[in-house]
């Protein structure tokens, strides 16, 4: 997945015996590289489970490379469960140390390094994509 964004809220009802993976942009990422994406909608849940529940501001469960991705919502953790450990770049936009402009710059650098024709612009409150 390259250059994407999700701005809607996510609400899930947790089932008692099912594994749950939910995030602001991605629920379960089992093998696709994620590059230069962001999520802003709040992630909420109801119910409980006796098995695995992974909830993140950006991604619920991840098992591959994530580069230059951001989230700004009600979750403190960007990835609920990160199987690959340190091979991820998921950062919370807090408005102080990390601003949307810093996020746009990092996402555009990652896109350029990957040879993408897409770039982010910050003309309003949130970044938008534009083909170059």
N, C-alpha and C positions, 0 to 999 in steps of 0.2 A: 504494500500500500504506500503510495507516494503522494504527498501534498493533498491533504484532506483536512476537513474540519467539521466538528459537530457542535451545534449551539443549543440544542434542545435538552430539556430535563429528562432524566431516566429514572423511572420508578419500577422496582421489581418486587414481586411477591415471592418470598422464599418458600419452597416446598420442603417438607420435613425430611425427605430421603433422597433428594436430588442434589448433585453437585451444581453450584452456581458460580458463574464467572461474569461479572458485569463491570463496565467502565463507562466513562463519559463519551468515549469514541469507539472503543473496542472491548468486547466481552472476553472472547477467547482468541488468542493469537497462537496458533500451533505451528507456524512455519514460515509465514510471509514476513519479510523485512518491512518495518514501518519507518518511513522517512518524512520528516517535516510536516507533522500533523498536530492539530490541537483540539481541545475540548473545553467548553465553557459551561455547559448545563449542569445543574446539581444532580447528584446521584443519591437516591434514597431507597430504602427497603423496608418491608414489613414481613413479619413472620420469623421463623427460626428453622434451623436444620441441624441434623446430627452428623452431617458429612461436610465436605469442603465448601466453604463460601468465601470467594475472593472478590473483593470490591475495591476498585481504584478510581481515582479522579480521571485518569486517562484510559487505563486498561485493567481488566480484571485478572486475567492470567496470560502470561507471556512466556514463550519459549524460544525466542529468536532475537535478532538485533533490532533495537529501536534507536533511531538517531534524530536528534534535534526536534523533540516533541514536547509539547507544553500543555498544561491544564490550568484552569482557574475556576474552581468551584468549591463546594463544601467539603471536599475530602482532603486530608492532610497527606495521604499517600498516593503517588501517581500510578503505581502498579500494585494491585492486590497481592499477587504472587508472581515473582520473577524467577523463572527456572534457570535463566542464563546468567544470573548474578550481575557482574559489573558491565556487561556489554550493552548498556542502555543509557540513553540520554533523555530522561523525562524530567522536566523541571516545572515547578509551580510558579506561575506568574503572580507575584505578591504585590506588584505596583511600586515597590521600593527598590529592592536589590535587583529584581527581575521585572522589567517592564515589557509591554507588548513590543516596543521598538527593539529592545534587545532580542526578544524572541524572533521577530521578523528577520533581523540581521542573521541570526544563527540558522534559521530555517532556510533562508536564501543561500547562505554559504553551503549548506548541505545539499540543496537542490542543484546548485551550480557544480559542485564536486561530483554529483551523480550524472551530470550531463542533461538535466531536465530543461525543458523549454518553459516551465512554469516558475513564476516568482510571486511572492507575497508583497502586498502594498498595505500601508497603514494610513488610510485616508479618513477613518472614523474611529470608533471605539475598538473595533476588532479588525484583525488582518483579513484581507480578501485575496483570492488567487487571480492571477492574470497571466495569460500565455504571452511569452515574449516573441 
